Amino acid sequence: MANRYRKNGIYLMLSDEELEILENKYKLSGCKSLRQFIMKCVLNADIFVLDMEVFRDMSANIGRTTGSINQIAKRVNSTSVIYKDDIDDLKELLNQQGKNIISLRKKIYALGNSETLLTEEK
């Protein structure tokens, strides 16, 4: 055993539910052995790290926008007057939200294109 290529072992504890999920995925994979299935999952699977900051910003902007709309609606209902400053603030929030959406689309597009390029290079 001293001449083994793979000489490092890993021990993994699973709950009954996790083991059942693993076994079901293994059966669906068509791999000849559980070891082959695990190696395929570990070595061939792509790992994606998502930057959630854009989503947080969008959520905050949506919250501010809805808050502004509610305040404007209360004022309009009580005074029957809508102020230009309120509309301008709302437009600014919506423009920022639009920019965040465009930024998110660009990031998703770039990710999709990089995957396409990686696939074409193989």
Secondary structure, 3 states (H helix, E strand, C coil): CCCCCCCCCCCCCCCHHHHHHHHHHHHHHCCCCHHHHHHHHHHHCCCCCCCCHHHHHHHHHHHHHHHHHHHHHHHHHHHCCCCHHHHHHHHHHHHHHHHHHHHHHHHHHHHHHHHHHHHHHC
